[in-house]
Amino acid sequence: MTTLLTFIAYTAFVAFYSWYKLRKENLSSQDGYFLGGRSLTGVVIAGSMLLTNISTEHLIGMNGSSYKNGFIIIAWEVTSALALIVAAVYFVPKYLKMGLTTIPQYLEQRFDKTTRTLVAFFLMISFVVTLLPIVLYTGAINLESIFNVSEVLGVSQQQGITITVIGIGLLGSLYAIVGGLKAVAVSDTINGYGLLIGGLAVPCIALASIGEGNIFTGLKTVYNHAPEKFNVVGASDSILPFGVLFTGLIINQLYFWSMNQTIIQRALGAKSLVEAQKGLLYTGVLKILVPLIIILPGVIGFYYYGDSLYENQDMIYPELIKKVFPVGLIGLFAAIVMGAVLSTFNSVLNSAATIFSIDIYKGIFEKDCADRKLVGVGKLTSAVLAFFAILVAPFVANAPDGLYQLLQQLNGIFFIPIASIMLAGFLTKTISATAAKAALIIGLTFYILTTFIFPVDIHFVHVWGIEFVLNVVVMFGVSYWYPQSQKEWEAQPALLDLKTWKYTTHFSISLCVITVLIYVLLGS
């Protein structure tokens, strides 16, 4: 009962605070609903970016993977800091100068409307088929385990998870549908601090218990138990070889942090370039710290449970929480986990609604659509997508290499082709619209064939790198035969202050140095 009460109390507090902050906001305008009125500050942007990125697919999936594979998966996190630097220094200043609401808007100006619509359509599919269902399912695993939903309701565990999926989906869609981006960002800020504090409490309490009151003694004990788990340099046959840092991983990270609507929409809603750059670089600092929350607990779990859960690695984090937390704190942490689930879920819904409303509905069906109607279309889109995500979620169970690895494999279907044409658009003047569309289709087909239909004996992140090179060759080849002159962005007055943050260079250099030091100190 204590667990349930603390869970309800924290969840209700976040909901009330979000309502209080939004009670005077204009949510009927396009900018007000989709971009938070272009009023977001650096701290809010960083908190929202972190919570949009870190959800239960990380808490469950990455801790499950680190339990089995150790710290080699840290590359997913620490290399994000480098991509965030590129986003802060190069991409976001350009986006804000253009006054973008969605990333596909740029593709119409650089290439043509068909390219914009095609990318928008691909993104909608990726949201429904990959990210939304996995976020819902991993959240349901955690909450079902903590509250024993199946036992309370007298149903099977799978039925309990399905019921929990429906509950999370309904609650999460309410945030996105009713409050738009501002509601998402405000609730994310509170839950972001909660996740950092609660997430750090898990390894700290566990290590203090192992070290009989001394965290560092506990860490030394865990290290001595399995020192190989702390190595960050993956072998060529491991789940994440070190070599992928220099092939497909960097392309994926550039896309995710610089071109991904779900993430970059927070920066597009900034009240100035200074606040946008603060938000991106603060997020880079947080991503360096995040492995303490989403990787270290999994290695601690190996100390407690050995290889007994290797066949069910995604259960290690829920089991660790129940083992180390007092009863009263379990409910509070469950509420924080719920916040992380809701954050990613409603953020993706909001971004999907933005893309559909601006790029598909307004771009194709009703060019002069009024703001109020456009917001209505966005809300309906969120509701429909939430419904389909709830239906698909139970089908992602039992991924052989864990749910996080499955998510990354599925993301590659769309991320790399879109990253290819975005980079080509920004960095070259010769790539034509026909070439961009050809690269999208050929790259997507190549990846599906080599990863899911006729798997090759090459790590899928290396396949990303090969796919990227293939896309570049295709674009230059097609552009030679079907050339098109560069389309310039239409000049328009700046919507906000575009002065650069004075500490951008200092933060950027510091993040680069820290990232390199992590590999120097923990590589072996």
SULCORWO-V327383 format. One record per helix or strand. SS is the DSSP state (a for helix, b for strand). FROM is the first residue (numbers start at 1). TO is the last residue. If there is no record, write none. Layout:
SS | FROM | TO
SS | FROM | TO
//
This chain:
a | 2 | 22
a | 30 | 34
a | 36 | 38
b | 40 | 40
a | 42 | 53
a | 56 | 59
a | 61 | 98
a | 103 | 110
a | 113 | 147
a | 149 | 153
a | 157 | 210
a | 215 | 225
a | 227 | 230
a | 242 | 246
a | 248 | 258
a | 261 | 268
b | 270 | 270
b | 272 | 272
a | 273 | 289
a | 291 | 294
a | 296 | 305
a | 310 | 324
a | 327 | 365
a | 371 | 396
a | 403 | 427
a | 433 | 453
a | 460 | 481
b | 497 | 497
a | 504 | 522
//
